[in-house]
């Protein structure tokens, strides 16, 4: 294990395999971003990082600072990340799909001192910073920083130094900022490189392709740190394109691919072809594959889909994966805990759940430090951090069952989170934005099943006045939300109701809400606005 910063991990890989490819930029991705295609080897990457790091150092960047970054899945993400990490600066990745209210919150909450941004979003960042009263220097994605008004003290980063602040949706409306140290990323890399079994990695020759975004833990920590640990090659595409995915896999010459649960369903929907089997792919790694499609997918395409479980908060400190047989394909199984991980399944009263009985999954690291490899804390929220670690165990909020052989099987999500196409959406966050619409008296959002995306957002709305045209108002409300939140958070379905089920203290009865949503959908009283939910620049 390389101690120190993520930059040290990168530099060690460059020393072992200087002429080996670090990044592969496919023509399709290059065209989407207007950049050059081709491969960038480790020596070239290291030169770019060191040059940029010197510029940052001269501009006064250093330990104790945070810098936002909104650059999509471009190679420059890595140059800025490693350059700043070398100086002890923490990175705050920003989802490019976020809009005004969300960006304002991140700028204010994170206390970022600057932000790296693509030209198309510069005005958005300027407006968001002004809205929260912050003077935020912006750095062009392909540029260099101007001197800071208040330079930082130079300090050598260590494994304990904050590396990144990743925001994850919770149940209380506002996203929580997970503080991640350099150690978190080292543990992710070590886990991937050393676990073995069906996901065994080889030194200096692996090539991984992923459509997952760099602002997520999976791509930024698992994929990147994993490949750095074995000096392998990363191929990031701008997003998942079902029609051209297999062409991208072949062009990249990948040996490993990462997936989201929605991907297998989309790929299986395409007509079968003689070229379906991919002998170069050793395994796929991800979560959430439809249990009925798991075995047919592996048979058709010729490689295993290794299901795994982790959270931004746990990192690889308590990852569980089905990397060894039996994998119990078709049973929502995500493997067995390794000796490094302690896990419990508990009932509502805190007692241990019997075998094959659903309960909440609690995890921690075995040994003297139960938080090893986990997030450090929720930024500025000690109460939420303490609640998450109540009783010395991390409470995941996921409901699972443990079979007699120790394998874990996913059941449901306990937290009030809508999971659409791999994105966690806080119902309360969407409700707080919709509540600003002048036609809405009261609103509650809930998950409704979607055949392609897993869940879709359903907004149950009590209007101030009975709408003359419900369809037109549903569309207006969806567009209102789309201008303020990421596209995937907006309602895909809207239903106008006379009342919302509430408790005696006027809180939404989430259990009753699910039944109401199901009844409205079955009765055909919901307006479909899913066609409005499209990515935009």
C-alpha positions as CSV (number, residue, x, y, z in Angstrom):
1,X,0.0,0.0,0.0
2,X,1.3,3.4,-1.0
3,X,1.0,5.8,1.9
4,X,0.3,9.5,1.6
5,X,-1.9,11.2,-1.0
6,X,-3.8,10.1,-4.0
7,X,-1.1,11.9,-6.0
8,X,1.4,9.6,-4.4
9,X,-0.6,6.6,-5.6
10,X,-0.7,8.0,-9.1
11,X,3.0,8.9,-9.1
12,X,3.8,5.3,-8.0
13,X,1.8,3.9,-10.9
14,X,3.6,6.2,-13.3
15,X,6.9,5.1,-12.0
16,X,6.0,1.4,-12.5
17,X,4.4,1.8,-15.9
18,X,5.5,5.1,-17.5
19,X,4.7,4.1,-21.1
20,X,1.5,2.3,-20.2
21,X,-1.8,3.9,-21.0
22,X,-3.5,5.8,-18.1
23,X,-6.5,7.2,-20.0
24,X,-8.2,6.2,-23.2
25,X,-10.4,8.8,-24.9
26,X,-12.7,7.3,-27.5
27,X,-13.7,9.2,-30.6
28,X,-17.4,9.3,-29.5
29,X,-16.4,10.9,-26.1
30,X,-13.9,13.2,-27.8
31,X,-16.7,14.5,-30.1
32,X,-19.1,15.0,-27.2
33,X,-16.6,17.2,-25.4
34,X,-14.7,18.7,-28.3
35,X,-11.4,17.3,-27.2
36,X,-8.7,15.1,-28.8
37,X,-9.2,11.3,-28.9
38,X,-6.5,8.8,-28.2
39,X,-4.5,7.4,-25.3
40,X,-2.5,9.3,-22.7
41,X,0.3,7.3,-21.0
42,X,1.3,7.6,-17.4
43,X,4.5,9.6,-18.1
44,X,2.5,12.2,-20.2
45,X,-0.2,12.4,-17.5
46,X,2.4,12.9,-14.7
47,X,4.0,15.8,-16.7
48,X,0.7,17.5,-17.1
49,X,-0.2,17.1,-13.4
50,X,3.1,18.4,-12.2
51,X,3.0,21.5,-14.5
52,X,-0.5,22.3,-13.3
53,X,0.3,21.6,-9.7
54,X,3.2,24.1,-9.8
55,X,0.8,26.7,-11.2
56,X,-1.6,26.1,-8.4
57,X,1.1,26.3,-5.8
58,X,2.4,29.6,-7.2
59,X,-1.2,30.9,-7.1
60,X,-1.4,30.2,-3.3
61,X,-3.4,27.0,-3.2
62,X,-2.6,24.6,-0.4
63,X,-3.6,22.6,2.6
64,X,-7.0,23.3,4.2
65,X,-8.7,24.6,1.1
66,X,-11.5,23.1,-1.0
67,X,-12.0,23.6,-4.7
68,X,-15.1,22.8,-6.7
69,X,-14.9,21.1,-10.0
70,X,-17.6,20.9,-12.7
71,X,-16.0,19.5,-15.8
72,X,-17.9,16.3,-16.7
73,X,-16.0,13.1,-17.5
74,X,-13.1,14.9,-19.2
75,X,-9.4,13.9,-18.8
76,X,-8.8,17.3,-17.2
77,X,-10.7,16.2,-14.1
78,X,-7.7,14.1,-13.3
79,X,-5.1,16.7,-14.0
80,X,-6.8,19.2,-11.6
81,X,-7.6,16.6,-9.0
82,X,-4.1,15.1,-8.8
83,X,-2.4,18.6,-9.1
84,X,-4.5,19.9,-6.2
85,X,-4.2,16.7,-4.1
86,X,-0.4,17.0,-4.3
87,X,-0.8,20.3,-2.4
88,X,-3.3,19.1,0.2
89,X,-6.3,20.7,-1.4
90,X,-9.7,18.9,-1.2
91,X,-11.8,18.5,-4.4
92,X,-15.6,19.1,-4.4
93,X,-17.0,17.4,-7.5
94,X,-20.2,18.9,-8.9
95,X,-22.8,17.0,-10.8
96,X,-23.1,18.8,-14.2
97,X,-26.9,18.1,-14.1
98,X,-27.3,20.3,-11.0
99,X,-29.1,23.6,-11.3
100,X,-29.2,26.9,-9.4
101,X,-30.6,25.9,-5.9
102,X,-28.3,22.8,-5.7
103,X,-25.2,24.6,-6.8
104,X,-25.9,27.5,-4.5
105,X,-26.1,25.1,-1.6
106,X,-22.8,23.3,-2.4
107,X,-20.9,26.5,-2.8
108,X,-22.1,27.9,0.5
109,X,-22.0,24.6,2.5
110,X,-18.5,23.4,1.3
111,X,-16.7,26.8,1.8
112,X,-14.9,26.2,-1.5
113,X,-12.3,28.9,-2.3
114,X,-12.5,28.5,-6.1
115,X,-14.1,26.3,-8.7
116,X,-12.9,24.7,-12.0
117,X,-15.7,24.9,-14.6
118,X,-16.4,24.3,-18.2
119,X,-17.3,27.4,-20.3
120,X,-20.9,26.4,-20.7
121,X,-21.6,26.5,-17.0
122,X,-19.5,29.5,-16.0
123,X,-22.4,31.9,-15.9
124,X,-24.4,29.4,-13.8
125,X,-21.5,29.2,-11.3
126,X,-21.1,33.0,-11.2
127,X,-24.8,33.5,-10.5
128,X,-24.9,30.8,-7.8
129,X,-21.9,32.3,-6.0
130,X,-23.5,35.7,-6.1
131,X,-26.8,34.4,-4.8
132,X,-25.0,33.2,-1.6
133,X,-22.8,36.2,-1.3
134,X,-19.5,34.6,-2.1
135,X,-16.7,35.9,-4.3
136,X,-15.7,32.6,-6.0
137,X,-12.7,32.7,-8.4
138,X,-13.5,30.5,-11.4
139,X,-10.8,28.5,-13.2
140,X,-11.3,27.5,-16.9
141,X,-11.2,23.8,-17.4
142,X,-8.2,24.1,-19.7
143,X,-6.7,27.1,-18.0
144,X,-4.5,27.9,-15.0
145,X,-5.5,29.6,-11.7
146,X,-5.1,33.3,-10.9
147,X,-3.4,34.2,-7.6
148,X,-5.7,33.8,-4.5
149,X,-6.3,36.9,-2.3
150,X,-5.5,34.7,0.7
151,X,-2.9,32.1,0.0
152,X,-2.7,28.9,2.0
153,X,0.2,27.7,4.1
154,X,2.2,25.0,2.3
155,X,1.9,21.6,4.0
156,X,2.8,18.0,2.9
157,X,-0.5,16.0,2.6
158,X,-0.7,12.6,4.4
159,X,-3.1,9.7,4.4
160,X,-5.3,11.6,6.9
161,X,-5.5,14.8,4.8
162,X,-8.9,15.5,3.3
163,X,-8.9,14.5,-0.3
164,X,-12.5,15.1,-1.5
165,X,-15.9,16.2,-0.3
166,X,-18.6,14.1,-2.0
167,X,-22.3,15.0,-1.7
168,X,-24.8,12.3,-1.3
169,X,-28.6,12.5,-1.0
170,X,-30.1,11.7,2.4
171,X,-33.6,11.7,3.8
172,X,-33.7,15.2,5.3
173,X,-33.8,17.2,2.1
174,X,-30.4,18.7,1.8
175,X,-27.5,16.6,0.5
176,X,-24.9,15.6,3.0
177,X,-21.2,16.3,2.4
178,X,-19.1,13.2,3.0
179,X,-15.6,14.1,4.0
180,X,-13.2,11.6,2.5
181,X,-9.5,11.4,3.4
182,X,-6.7,10.2,1.2
183,X,-6.8,6.9,3.2
184,X,-10.3,6.3,1.9
185,X,-9.0,6.2,-1.7
186,X,-6.0,4.0,-0.8
187,X,-8.3,1.5,0.8
188,X,-10.5,1.4,-2.3
189,X,-7.5,0.8,-4.5
190,X,-6.1,-1.9,-2.2
191,X,-9.4,-3.7,-1.9
192,X,-9.8,-3.9,-5.6
193,X,-6.2,-4.9,-6.3
194,X,-6.0,-7.6,-3.5
195,X,-9.5,-9.1,-3.3
196,X,-9.0,-11.7,-6.0
197,X,-11.5,-14.3,-7.0
198,X,-13.6,-13.5,-10.0
199,X,-12.4,-9.8,-9.8
200,X,-8.7,-10.5,-9.6
201,X,-6.7,-7.6,-11.1
202,X,-3.4,-8.0,-13.0
203,X,-0.5,-5.5,-12.9
204,X,0.2,-3.2,-15.8
205,X,-2.3,-4.7,-18.2
206,X,-5.9,-4.2,-17.1
207,X,-8.2,-1.8,-19.1
208,X,-11.4,-0.6,-17.5
209,X,-14.3,1.1,-19.2
210,X,-17.1,2.9,-17.2
211,X,-20.0,5.2,-18.0
212,X,-20.3,6.3,-14.4
213,X,-19.7,9.9,-13.6
214,X,-16.6,11.1,-11.9
215,X,-18.6,13.0,-9.2
216,X,-19.7,9.6,-7.8
217,X,-17.7,7.4,-5.4
218,X,-17.7,4.4,-7.7
219,X,-15.9,6.1,-10.6
220,X,-13.7,8.5,-8.6
221,X,-12.7,6.0,-5.9
222,X,-13.3,2.4,-6.9
223,X,-12.5,2.7,-10.6
224,X,-9.7,5.2,-10.5
225,X,-8.0,4.0,-7.3
226,X,-8.3,0.4,-8.5
227,X,-6.6,1.1,-11.8
228,X,-3.9,3.2,-10.2
229,X,-3.1,0.3,-7.8
230,X,-2.3,-1.9,-10.8
231,X,-1.2,0.8,-13.2
232,X,-4.0,0.1,-15.5
233,X,-5.9,2.1,-18.2
234,X,-9.2,3.9,-17.6
235,X,-11.8,4.7,-20.3
236,X,-14.5,7.1,-19.3
237,X,-17.3,7.8,-21.6
238,X,-19.5,10.9,-21.3
239,X,-22.5,8.8,-20.4
240,X,-24.0,5.4,-21.2
241,X,-25.1,5.2,-24.8
242,X,-27.0,1.8,-25.2
243,X,-26.7,1.7,-29.0
244,X,-23.0,2.3,-29.2
245,X,-21.9,0.8,-25.8
246,X,-20.5,-2.5,-27.2
247,X,-18.7,-0.6,-29.9
248,X,-17.1,1.6,-27.2
249,X,-16.1,-1.5,-25.2
250,X,-14.4,-3.1,-28.3
251,X,-12.6,0.1,-29.3
252,X,-11.3,0.6,-25.8
253,X,-9.9,-2.9,-25.7
254,X,-11.2,-3.1,-22.1
255,X,-10.9,-6.2,-20.0
256,X,-13.3,-4.9,-17.3
257,X,-16.4,-2.9,-17.4
258,X,-18.4,-1.2,-14.6
259,X,-22.2,-1.0,-14.8
260,X,-25.4,0.4,-13.3
261,X,-28.4,-1.9,-12.7
262,X,-30.3,-0.2,-15.6
263,X,-27.7,-1.0,-18.2
264,X,-28.2,-4.8,-18.5
265,X,-32.0,-4.3,-19.1
266,X,-31.3,-1.8,-21.9
267,X,-28.6,-4.0,-23.5
268,X,-30.8,-7.1,-23.4
269,X,-33.6,-5.3,-25.2
270,X,-31.4,-5.0,-28.3
271,X,-31.8,-7.8,-30.9
272,X,-29.3,-10.7,-30.5
273,X,-26.3,-10.7,-32.8
274,X,-23.4,-13.1,-33.4
275,X,-21.0,-10.4,-32.1
276,X,-22.7,-10.4,-28.7
277,X,-20.1,-12.5,-26.9
278,X,-17.1,-10.5,-25.8
279,X,-14.1,-12.7,-25.0
280,X,-11.9,-9.8,-24.0
281,X,-14.1,-8.8,-21.0
282,X,-13.2,-10.7,-17.9
283,X,-16.0,-9.4,-15.7
284,X,-18.5,-6.6,-15.1
285,X,-18.7,-5.0,-11.7
286,X,-21.7,-3.1,-10.4
287,X,-25.0,-3.3,-8.6
288,X,-28.7,-3.6,-9.1
289,X,-29.0,-6.0,-12.1
290,X,-32.6,-7.3,-12.5
291,X,-32.5,-10.7,-10.9
292,X,-34.5,-12.2,-13.9
293,X,-32.0,-10.8,-16.4
294,X,-28.8,-11.8,-14.5
295,X,-28.3,-15.3,-15.8
296,X,-29.6,-14.6,-19.3
297,X,-27.2,-11.6,-19.6
298,X,-24.2,-13.7,-18.6
299,X,-25.2,-16.5,-21.0
300,X,-25.7,-14.1,-23.9
301,X,-22.6,-11.9,-23.5
302,X,-20.2,-14.4,-22.0
303,X,-18.9,-12.8,-18.8
304,X,-20.0,-12.6,-15.2
305,X,-21.7,-9.6,-13.7
306,X,-20.3,-9.3,-10.2
307,X,-22.8,-7.7,-7.9
308,X,-21.5,-5.6,-5.0
309,X,-22.7,-3.4,-2.1
310,X,-21.1,-0.2,-0.8
311,X,-22.0,3.4,0.0
312,X,-20.2,6.7,-0.3
313,X,-20.0,6.6,3.5
314,X,-18.4,3.1,3.7
315,X,-16.1,3.2,0.7
316,X,-14.2,0.0,0.6
317,X,-13.9,-0.1,4.3
318,X,-17.0,-2.3,4.4
319,X,-17.6,-3.3,0.8
320,X,-19.4,-6.6,0.2
321,X,-19.3,-8.3,-3.2
322,X,-20.2,-11.6,-4.9
323,X,-16.7,-12.2,-6.2
324,X,-16.6,-15.9,-5.3
325,X,-19.0,-18.8,-6.0
326,X,-21.7,-19.5,-5.2
327,X,-23.0,-16.1,-6.4
328,X,-26.7,-17.1,-6.2
329,X,-27.5,-15.6,-9.5
330,X,-31.0,-14.4,-9.8
331,X,-31.5,-14.0,-6.1
332,X,-30.5,-10.3,-5.5
333,X,-27.3,-11.6,-3.9
334,X,-24.4,-9.3,-3.3
335,X,-22.0,-11.7,-1.7
336,X,-20.6,-12.5,1.7
337,X,-18.6,-10.3,4.0
338,X,-14.8,-10.9,4.1
339,X,-13.0,-11.3,7.4
340,X,-12.1,-7.5,7.3
341,X,-15.8,-6.6,7.5
342,X,-18.2,-7.1,10.4
343,X,-21.9,-7.0,9.4
344,X,-25.2,-7.4,11.3
345,X,-28.8,-7.6,10.1
346,X,-31.0,-6.1,12.8
347,X,-34.8,-5.8,13.5
348,X,-36.6,-2.6,14.4
349,X,-35.9,-3.2,18.1
350,X,-32.2,-3.6,17.5
351,X,-32.0,-7.3,17.9
352,X,-30.3,-9.5,15.4
353,X,-32.6,-10.8,12.7
354,X,-32.9,-14.5,12.3
355,X,-31.6,-16.2,9.2
356,X,-33.4,-15.2,6.0
357,X,-35.4,-12.5,7.9
358,X,-35.2,-9.0,6.5
359,X,-33.6,-6.3,8.6
360,X,-31.4,-3.2,8.4
361,X,-27.7,-3.9,7.4
362,X,-25.2,-2.5,9.9
363,X,-21.5,-2.6,9.1
364,X,-18.1,-1.7,10.4
365,X,-14.4,-2.5,9.9
366,X,-13.1,-5.5,11.9
367,X,-10.2,-4.7,14.3
368,X,-9.2,-1.8,16.4
369,X,-10.5,1.0,14.1
370,X,-14.2,0.3,13.1
371,X,-14.2,3.4,10.8
372,X,-11.1,2.4,8.8
373,X,-11.7,3.2,5.1
374,X,-15.0,4.9,5.8
375,X,-15.9,8.6,5.4
376,X,-14.6,10.8,8.2
377,X,-17.8,12.7,8.9
378,X,-20.8,14.6,7.4
379,X,-19.5,18.1,7.0
380,X,-21.0,20.5,9.6
381,X,-23.4,17.9,10.8
382,X,-22.1,16.1,13.9
383,X,-25.6,14.9,14.9
384,X,-26.1,13.1,11.6
385,X,-22.6,11.6,11.9
386,X,-23.3,10.3,15.4
387,X,-26.7,8.9,14.4
388,X,-25.1,7.1,11.5
389,X,-22.6,5.5,13.9
390,X,-25.0,4.8,16.8
391,X,-23.9,1.9,18.9
392,X,-20.5,1.7,17.1
393,X,-22.0,0.4,13.9
394,X,-22.7,2.2,10.7
395,X,-26.4,2.2,10.0
396,X,-26.8,1.8,6.2
397,X,-30.6,2.2,5.9
398,X,-30.7,-0.7,3.5
399,X,-32.9,-3.7,4.3
400,X,-31.3,-7.1,3.5
401,X,-31.6,-10.7,4.5
402,X,-28.7,-13.0,5.3
403,X,-29.0,-16.6,4.2
404,X,-27.7,-19.7,6.0
405,X,-24.5,-19.7,4.0
406,X,-23.7,-16.1,5.0
407,X,-24.7,-14.5,1.7
408,X,-26.5,-11.2,1.7
409,X,-29.6,-10.5,-0.4
410,X,-30.9,-7.1,-1.1
411,X,-34.6,-6.5,-0.1
412,X,-35.5,-2.8,-0.1
413,X,-34.4,0.7,1.0
414,X,-35.4,1.8,4.4
415,X,-34.5,5.4,3.8
416,X,-36.8,7.8,2.1
417,X,-34.8,7.9,-1.1
418,X,-36.1,7.4,-4.6
419,X,-33.5,5.6,-6.7
420,X,-33.8,6.3,-10.4
421,X,-31.2,4.9,-12.8
422,X,-28.6,4.7,-10.1
423,X,-29.2,8.2,-8.8
424,X,-30.4,8.7,-5.2
425,X,-33.1,11.4,-5.0
426,X,-34.3,12.9,-1.8
427,X,-38.1,13.2,-1.9
428,X,-37.9,16.1,0.6
429,X,-35.5,18.0,-1.6
430,X,-37.8,17.8,-4.6
431,X,-40.8,18.7,-2.4
432,X,-39.1,21.8,-1.1
433,X,-38.6,23.1,-4.7
434,X,-42.0,22.1,-5.9
435,X,-43.6,23.9,-2.9
436,X,-42.4,27.2,-4.4
437,X,-44.7,26.8,-7.4
438,X,-47.7,29.3,-7.0
439,X,-50.3,26.7,-7.9
440,X,-49.2,24.2,-5.3
441,X,-50.7,24.2,-1.8
442,X,-49.1,21.0,-0.6
443,X,-46.9,18.3,-2.2
444,X,-45.4,14.9,-1.4
445,X,-43.0,12.9,-3.6
446,X,-42.8,9.1,-3.6
447,X,-41.1,6.4,-5.7
448,X,-43.3,4.6,-8.3
449,X,-41.9,1.5,-10.1
450,X,-40.4,2.1,-13.6
451,X,-39.6,-0.8,-15.9
452,X,-36.4,0.8,-17.2
453,X,-35.1,3.1,-14.4
454,X,-36.1,1.1,-11.3
455,X,-38.0,4.0,-9.7
456,X,-39.5,7.2,-11.0
457,X,-40.5,10.3,-9.1
458,X,-44.3,10.7,-8.5
459,X,-45.5,14.0,-7.2
460,X,-48.8,14.0,-5.3
461,X,-50.0,17.6,-5.4
462,X,-52.8,19.4,-3.5
463,X,-53.5,22.5,-5.7
464,X,-54.7,25.8,-4.4
465,X,-57.5,25.7,-7.0
466,X,-58.9,22.9,-9.1
467,X,-56.9,23.2,-12.4
468,X,-58.8,23.9,-15.6
469,X,-56.4,21.6,-17.4
470,X,-54.5,19.1,-15.2
471,X,-52.3,17.9,-18.1
472,X,-51.1,21.4,-18.8
473,X,-50.4,22.2,-15.2
474,X,-48.6,18.9,-14.7
475,X,-46.3,19.8,-17.6
476,X,-45.8,23.4,-16.2
477,X,-44.9,22.0,-12.8
478,X,-42.4,19.6,-14.2
479,X,-40.7,22.3,-16.3
480,X,-40.6,24.5,-13.2
481,X,-38.7,21.8,-11.4
482,X,-36.4,21.1,-14.3
483,X,-35.2,24.7,-14.3
484,X,-34.2,24.4,-10.6
485,X,-33.0,20.8,-10.1
486,X,-31.2,18.1,-12.0
487,X,-33.4,16.6,-14.7
488,X,-33.6,13.2,-13.0
489,X,-35.1,14.7,-9.9
490,X,-38.1,16.3,-11.6
491,X,-41.5,14.5,-11.4
492,X,-41.9,11.9,-14.1
493,X,-45.5,11.5,-12.9
494,X,-47.9,14.0,-11.3
495,X,-51.2,13.4,-9.7
496,X,-53.6,16.0,-8.2
497,X,-55.1,14.9,-5.0
498,X,-57.6,16.4,-2.4
499,X,-55.2,15.8,0.5
500,X,-51.9,14.3,1.6
501,X,-51.8,11.7,4.4
502,X,-50.3,13.4,7.5
503,X,-49.5,12.5,11.1
504,X,-50.9,14.3,14.1
505,X,-47.8,16.6,14.0
506,X,-48.5,17.4,10.3
507,X,-45.6,15.2,9.0
508,X,-46.1,13.2,5.8
509,X,-47.1,9.6,6.5
510,X,-44.7,8.0,4.1
511,X,-46.2,4.5,4.5
512,X,-49.7,5.7,3.6
513,X,-48.2,7.8,0.8
514,X,-46.9,4.7,-1.0
515,X,-50.4,3.1,-1.0
516,X,-52.0,6.4,-2.2
517,X,-49.4,6.5,-5.0
518,X,-50.1,3.0,-6.0
519,X,-53.9,3.6,-6.0
520,X,-53.6,6.7,-8.2
521,X,-51.4,4.9,-10.7
522,X,-53.7,1.9,-10.9
523,X,-56.7,4.1,-11.4
524,X,-55.0,6.1,-14.2
525,X,-55.1,9.4,-12.3
526,X,-51.5,10.3,-13.0
527,X,-50.0,12.5,-15.7
528,X,-46.9,11.3,-17.5
529,X,-44.2,13.9,-17.9
530,X,-41.3,11.5,-18.3
531,X,-40.7,12.7,-21.9
532,X,-39.6,16.1,-20.5
533,X,-36.8,14.6,-18.4
534,X,-33.8,15.0,-20.7
535,X,-30.2,15.9,-20.1
536,X,-29.2,19.4,-21.1
537,X,-25.9,21.1,-21.4
